[in-house]
């Protein structure tokens, strides 16, 4: 507001300054008296609205003064010259007046708030007849509406003439919603109108019949299909395409938004050098360029409708090129260790067998040697027996 006041003030001062300079030049050219010019300038700055009258009076006085000072024999010529000067000055004054007349010198008040262009909400009705104890009805909304919810309960076997009914939202009773419901045509009826203008108005609305029966109306925008269970895997330095789509049976959203999970919740992704977003009616794609390890995490696609946003979740995992080789490297190391153990075992076993074979040959040699030494004695004993 202050800037607008300053701007209008500057425009007014500029216009008046131009007028002053123009008057000074005209006065200097025609040798006006200093007192007359100063008085005109002071009146011009103090009374911007009387510009034409002041300049016209100054020109008239100067014309009369110069006419009286000229010799009589030059009267006709002076009259002609002053007439031309007067016409020229009047024309210039008119141009200056036209240029300054549209300058608004009034102080601007507070700017009036813009008119609310919102049209009356479209009326929508939903009803359900309950014959049991409870029921949940899903209501899919696209745009803001004036929603009329109607509940009908056929009652229990013992039907009192009236019961207390009330409404609740997300499990909390709505203030001043309790009413006495009369039994009409062997059933009880509850009706209420709700203004659903934003996402905060969505949720679960319930009509309760004396704590004996309840009908739940779940208001929501069209929901995404089944979420992807497994993460999308890509490699460092590459680009990846993260897809998201609605079921074919769902209505087309107004637009799509992408979000990334952070420590405080979600932050919206803006298309640029790092991210590219490609929307196509019920489908959207997020392209992430030059992947780094920090790009791993949860990403959310949001289908934007007039009354809310429905979210889908996709997980991205960025790995190095050696990551897929780790299992094979681990298996290879295990095989090498196993083969080495087998070779060591076989080598150790061969050494034991060789040692055992050497010991057996030595024992056999010793046995033979002892048999040769006992041979003469056995021969002499045999001779003695024969004798």
C-alpha positions in Angstrom: 0.0 0.0 0.0 2.8 2.4 0.9 4.5 1.7 -2.4 1.4 2.6 -4.3 1.1 5.9 -2.5 4.7 6.7 -3.2 4.3 5.9 -6.9 1.3 8.2 -7.3 3.1 11.0 -5.4 6.2 10.6 -7.6 4.0 10.8 -10.8 2.3 14.0 -9.5 5.6 15.7 -8.7 7.1 14.7 -12.0 4.2 16.2 -13.9 4.3 19.4 -11.9 8.0 19.6 -12.4 7.6 19.3 -16.2 5.0 22.1 -16.0 7.3 24.3 -14.0 10.3 23.8 -16.4 8.1 24.5 -19.4 6.7 27.7 -17.8 10.2 28.8 -16.9 11.5 28.3 -20.5 8.5 30.2 -21.9 9.0 33.0 -19.4 12.7 33.2 -20.0 12.1 33.4 -23.8 9.7 36.3 -23.4 11.7 38.0 -20.6 9.0 37.7 -17.9 9.6 39.5 -14.7 11.1 37.4 -11.8 8.4 38.3 -9.3 5.6 37.3 -11.6 7.2 34.0 -12.5 8.0 33.2 -8.8 4.5 33.8 -7.7 3.1 31.6 -10.5 5.5 28.8 -9.6 4.5 28.9 -5.9 0.8 28.9 -6.7 1.4 26.0 -9.2 3.0 23.7 -6.6 0.4 24.6 -3.9 -2.6 24.3 -6.2 -2.0 21.6 -8.8 -5.7 21.7 -9.8 -5.6 25.4 -10.9 -2.7 25.0 -13.4 -4.6 26.3 -16.5 -6.1 29.4 -14.8 -2.8 30.6 -13.2 -0.8 30.1 -16.4 -3.5 31.9 -18.4 -3.5 34.9 -16.0 0.3 35.1 -16.0 0.3 35.2 -19.8 -2.5 37.8 -19.9 -0.6 40.1 -17.4 2.6 39.8 -19.3 0.9 40.6 -22.6 -0.7 43.8 -21.1 2.6 44.8 -19.6 4.6 44.4 -22.7 1.9 46.1 -24.8 2.1 49.2 -22.5 5.9 49.3 -22.7 6.1 49.2 -26.5 6.1 52.4 -28.6 2.9 53.5 -30.1 4.1 53.2 -33.7 4.8 49.5 -33.1 1.4 48.8 -31.6 -0.1 46.8 -34.5 3.0 44.7 -34.8 3.1 44.1 -31.0 -0.5 43.1 -31.0 0.1 40.5 -33.7 3.2 39.1 -32.0 1.6 38.8 -28.6 -1.5 37.2 -30.1 0.7 34.5 -31.6 2.6 34.0 -28.4 -0.6 33.7 -26.4 -2.0 31.1 -28.8 1.2 29.0 -28.6 1.4 29.3 -24.8 -2.3 28.3 -24.5 -1.8 25.3 -26.7 1.2 24.1 -24.6 -0.7 24.7 -21.4 -3.5 22.5 -22.8 -1.1 19.7 -23.6 0.4 19.8 -20.1 -3.1 19.8 -18.5 -4.1 16.8 -20.5 -1.0 14.9 -19.5 -1.5 15.7 -15.8 -5.3 15.4 -15.4 -5.2 11.6 -15.0 -2.8 11.7 -12.1 -4.5 10.4 -9.0 -3.3 12.4 -6.0 -5.8 10.9 -3.6 -4.6 8.5 -0.8 -5.5 5.0 -1.6 -7.5 3.1 0.9 -7.2 -0.6 1.8 -7.5 -2.9 -1.2 -10.8 -4.7 -1.2 -10.6 -8.4 -1.0 -11.3 -10.3 -4.2 -14.8 -11.7 -4.6 -15.1 -15.3 -3.9 -15.7 -17.0 -7.3 -16.7 -20.3 -5.8 -20.0 -21.4 -7.1 -22.5 -23.2 -4.8 -21.4 -26.8 -4.1 -23.1 -29.5 -6.2 -25.6 -31.5 -4.2 -25.1 -35.2 -3.8 -27.2 -37.7 -1.9 -26.3 -41.1 -0.5 -28.6 -43.4 1.5 -28.7 -46.9 3.0 -31.3 -49.0 4.7 -29.9 -51.1 7.6 -31.7 -54.3 8.6 -29.0 -55.6 10.9 -26.7 -53.9 13.5 -24.0 -52.2 11.4 -22.9 -51.5 7.8 -20.1 -49.7 6.1 -20.8 -47.8 2.8 -18.0 -46.4 0.7 -18.6 -43.1 -1.0 -16.1 -42.0 -3.7 -15.8 -38.3 -4.3 -13.9 -36.3 -7.0 -14.9 -32.7 -6.4 -16.3 -30.6 -3.5 -20.0 -31.4 -2.9 -22.8 -30.7 -0.5 -23.4 -34.3 0.6 -26.7 -35.4 2.0 -26.5 -38.6 4.0 -29.7 -40.5 4.8 -29.8 -43.5 7.2 -32.8 -45.8 7.6 -32.9 -48.5 10.3 -35.7 -51.1 10.4 -35.2 -51.5 14.1 -35.0 -54.4 16.5 -37.9 -56.7 17.5 -38.8 -54.4 20.4 -39.3 -51.1 18.7 -39.8 -48.1 21.0 -41.7 -45.1 19.7 -38.6 -43.0 19.7 -34.9 -43.3 20.2 -31.9 -40.9 20.4 -29.8 -40.6 17.2 -26.6 -38.7 16.6 -23.8 -38.3 14.0 -20.1 -38.7 14.4 -17.0 -38.2 12.3 -13.9 -40.4 12.6 -15.3 -41.8 15.9 -16.0 -38.4 17.5 -19.5 -37.3 18.0 -20.5 -34.2 16.1 -21.5 -31.3 18.3 -25.3 -30.5 18.4 -26.1 -33.6 16.3 -28.2 -35.4 18.8 -31.9 -35.6 17.9 -34.9 -37.6 18.9 -35.8 -40.1 16.1 -39.5 -41.1 15.9 -40.7 -44.5 14.7 -42.3 -44.0 11.3 -43.6 -46.8 9.2 -41.8 -49.3 11.4 -38.4 -47.7 10.8 -36.2 -44.9 12.0 -34.7 -42.2 9.8 -31.7 -39.9 10.2 -30.7 -37.3 7.7 -27.9 -34.6 7.7 -26.1 -32.5 5.1 -22.4 -32.1 5.2 -20.2 -29.6 3.2 -17.3 -31.6 1.7 -15.0 -28.8 0.4 -11.5 -30.1 1.0 -9.5 -33.2 2.0 -9.9 -32.4 5.6 -13.6 -33.0 5.3 -13.1 -36.6 4.1 -13.2 -39.4 6.5 -15.8 -41.7 8.2 -19.2 -40.3 8.9 -21.5 -42.4 11.1 -25.2 -42.3 12.0 -25.9 -44.0 15.3 -29.4 -45.2 16.4 -29.4 -45.2 20.2 -26.2 -47.2 20.4 -28.0 -50.2 18.9 -27.2 -49.8 15.2 -24.8 -47.8 13.2 -24.2 -47.0 9.5 -20.7 -45.8 8.4 -20.1 -43.7 5.3 -16.5 -43.7 4.3 -15.7 -40.6 2.1 -12.6 -40.8 0.1 -11.1 -40.0 -3.3 -10.5 -42.9 -5.7 -7.8 -45.2 -4.3 -4.8 -46.6 -6.0 -4.6 -50.3 -6.9 -2.3 -52.8 -5.4 1.0 -51.4 -4.3 4.3 -52.8 -5.6 5.7 -55.2 -3.0 9.3 -55.4 -4.3 11.5 -52.4 -4.6 12.8 -51.1 -7.9 16.5 -51.8 -8.1 18.9 -49.7 -10.2 22.7 -48.9 -10.3 24.8 -45.9 -9.4 25.1 -43.4 -12.2 22.2 -44.8 -14.2 18.8 -43.3 -14.8 15.6 -45.1 -13.6 11.9 -44.8 -14.4 9.6 -45.1 -11.5 6.0 -45.8 -12.7 2.7 -45.3 -11.1 -0.9 -45.7 -12.4 -4.6 -45.9 -11.5 -6.8 -48.8 -12.3 -8.7 -48.4 -15.6 -12.0 -48.3 -13.7 -10.9 -45.2 -11.8 -11.6 -41.7 -13.1 -8.8 -39.6 -14.6 -7.3 -37.2 -12.0 -6.8 -33.5 -12.6 -3.0 -33.8 -12.4 -0.2 -35.8 -10.8 2.3 -34.9 -8.1 5.4 -36.8 -6.9 6.8 -36.7 -3.4 9.8 -38.1 -1.6 9.9 -39.3 2.0 12.2 -37.4 4.3 12.7 -37.2 8.1 9.7 -35.0 8.6 7.2 -36.6 6.2 7.0 -35.9 2.5 8.5 -33.2 0.3 7.1 -32.5 -3.2 9.4 -33.2 -6.2 9.8 -30.4 -8.7 10.8 -31.3 -12.2 14.3 -30.1 -13.2 17.7 -31.4 -14.1 17.6 -34.2 -11.6 14.0 -35.2 -12.0 11.6 -35.5 -14.9 7.9 -36.1 -14.6 5.7 -37.5 -17.5 2.0 -37.6 -16.9 -0.5 -39.4 -19.2 -4.1 -39.4 -17.9 -4.2 -42.3 -15.5 -0.5 -43.0 -15.6 2.6 -41.1 -14.5 6.3 -41.7 -14.5 9.1 -40.2 -12.5 12.5 -40.3 -14.2 15.6 -39.9 -11.9 18.9 -39.1 -13.5 22.4 -39.7 -12.4 21.5 -42.0 -9.5 23.5 -41.8 -6.2 23.2 -43.8 -3.0 21.2 -40.9 -1.5 18.4 -41.5 -4.0 17.4 -44.7 -2.4 14.2 -44.5 -0.4 10.4 -44.2 -0.6 8.7 -42.2 -3.4 5.0 -41.3 -3.5 2.8 -40.6 -6.5 -0.3 -38.5 -5.9 -3.3 -38.5 -8.1 -4.8 -35.0 -7.6 -8.6 -34.7 -7.6 -10.7 -31.6 -6.8 -11.3 -32.6 -3.2 -8.2 -34.6 -2.3 -5.1 -36.6 -3.3 -4.8 -40.4 -3.4 -1.3 -41.7 -2.8 0.7 -44.7 -4.2 4.1 -45.8 -2.8 7.1 -47.1 -4.6 10.5 -48.0 -3.1 13.8 -47.4 -4.9 17.0 -49.1 -4.1 20.3 -47.9 -5.7 23.2 -50.3 -5.6 26.7 -50.5 -7.2 27.6 -52.8 -10.0 29.4 -55.2 -7.7 26.4 -55.7 -5.5 24.8 -58.5 -7.6 28.2 -60.2 -7.7 28.5 -60.5 -3.9 26.5 -63.8 -3.6 28.6 -65.4 -6.3 31.8 -64.1 -4.8 30.7 -65.5 -1.4 29.9 -68.9 -3.0 33.2 -68.9 -4.9 35.1 -68.2 -1.6 33.3 -71.1 0.1 34.1 -73.5 -2.8 37.8 -72.5 -2.6 37.9 -73.0 1.1 36.2 -76.4 0.8 38.6 -77.5 -2.0 41.6 -76.4 0.0 40.3 -78.3 3.1 39.8 -81.4 1.0 43.3 -81.2 -0.5 44.9 -80.7 2.9 43.0 -83.7 4.2 44.1 -85.9 1.4 47.7 -84.8 1.7 47.6 -85.5 5.4 46.0 -88.9 4.9 48.6 -89.9 2.2 51.4 -88.9 4.6 50.0 -91.2 7.3 49.6 -94.1 4.9 53.2 -93.8 3.8 54.4 -93.7 7.3 52.4 -96.8 8.2 53.7 -98.7 5.1 57.3 -97.9 6.1 56.7 -99.2 9.6 55.2 -102.5 8.3 58.2 -103.3 6.1 60.6 -102.8 9.0 58.7 -105.2 11.2 58.8 -107.9 8.5 62.5 -107.5 8.1 63.1 -107.9 11.8 61.0 -111.1 11.8 63.0 -112.6 9.1 66.3 -111.8 10.7 65.2 -113.4 14.0 64.1 -116.6 12.1 67.6 -116.9 10.5 69.3 -116.6 13.9 67.2 -119.4 15.4 67.8 -121.8 12.5 71.2 -123.6 13.7 69.8 -124.1 17.2 66.7 -125.8 15.8 68.9 -128.0 13.6 71.1 -129.2 16.5 68.0 -130.0 18.6 66.6 -132.1 15.8 69.9 -134.0 15.6 69.9 -134.8 19.2 66.4 -136.3 19.0 67.4 -138.6 16.2 70.3 -140.0 18.2 
